[in-house]
């Protein structure tokens, strides 16, 4: 018997092994009892319902060719496609379901290693969480960003420019005809957002972790280099199986620290923080929300890409991609960490420098400090996140009266009412939108500035919520408040007119209400009654962890080494 995991299915002269070999023969692969060719799974999340992931299927032949040339046997299997655009209330609700699906596919089938095909933002961490829970050799392959659309000769950044145009339309700065003309320009092809949204952020995050071929995470979908990366990913996964390179050998605590530093330096998505915390929790990566501020020390935002900057991810790739960014971070990055190709980052980035100013130097940044800050206080005991690089500087220290919205429907129905009691100094509060509350923690945290204020020239306000926001979004938005309001977090106790103080420099978010009054409100608070009494939403609400722990399900996150071990199936008659 070979040392391949799949040999347990195929070795031997009994009826069980014979039937397994026959199955493989029926799909075109002759397997003998002494098989030495690793079985490589290709987890395909492409779908017609998800244009971000749809181009993944075009790269499968190249991945297969690479696997075969390296001496492996490719097998393609479908997994859930998480599309942010059409999937409601949010693809985030199903990230953990995808994780479970991938884990159980890998557990139950004779697979020695896996290439994960993902692109839209939740599908990348979801599939990775499942794969690393098995600790089988794993490589991530993403499809890259869609082509650049243009409106009246100007490049359009996915999401970011839509939010800006929508604001102008609400303020009557553009006509309905212009709005419709803009819509007609947006369909530019397949692939993920071409800004530093969540898809690009998490792709770079996984590359920084060491589980994507270096230099490939942000190659655009229509760039021929993407096909080369597909072929090389196929070859590399076979090498990883033969050399027994598993995720646990790569995903060290230092690798997670590096990934967080990359998110700081690229002005990445706040969503990526939740995903990184979840991935770390699966494999004892040691990352906590409390370390995020410290890991930004010495860094600045040096990627000039929307929404923190002005350019697009195609420009970032042309400048040299992640290796060039890491090179400019220098010793702020732990360069001796290994990647899946067996080389350290120090070896990979040696001699590399950006080819254009889309990637700046630390002494010439687009934002002078790290991208994110974690704030805590009596309104967010376990922390909340703000993307300071996309916020208004003058609002990072602000005190104002709360205007409270009780869920998304309430906010949408009242935000533009002329009678709404609100000024530019008010603090917009949106609650009941966290992991349990909806469920799924949708991207509702960039609360629209009320129409009457937009018309008066107001472009930003302090906004706080237990929701998330798109990586393409911007504004002074305090997000991921933990614990959320639906489980009795302090956000549930805020009333209209309460003074709220945000001070990012001191890392604080406070409800300026007397402790006695807060305790009185606690006694009168009642937990919302969920409409979900069965199925996945009910399971999710019962077991999802809070944002500061990555919103994983509690029974999927191991508490110790014993729980972390992979339990293989008993291989016998089905």
Protein Blocks (a to p, Z undefined) as FASTA:
>chain_A
ZZbfklmmmgcjbfklmmmmmmmmmnopacdfklcbdcdddddfbdfklmklmmmmmmmm
mmmmmmmmnopacdddddddddfklmcfbfklmmmmmmmmmmmmmmmpccfbdcdddfbf
mlmmmmmmmmmmnopacddddebjaddddeehiacdehjlmmmmmmmmmnopacfklmmm
mmmmmmnbgcddfbfcfklmmmmmmmmnopacehilmgcfklmklmmmmmmmmmmmmmmm
mnopafklmmgfklmmmmmmmmmmnopafklmmmmmmmmmmnonopafklmmmmmgoiac
fbdcdfklmbdfklmmmnnpjmlmmmmnmmmbcfkbccfkopafklmmgoiacfbfkbcc
fklcfbfbdfbdcdddjklmnopaddfklmcfklmpccddddddebjklmmmmmmgmklc
cdfkbccddehiafklmgnoiafklccddfklmmnopabdcdddfbdcdfkbgcjddehi
acdfknopaklmpcehiacdddfknopacddddfklmmmmmmmpccdddfblghjklmmm
mmpccfknoopafklmcfbfklmpccddddddZZ
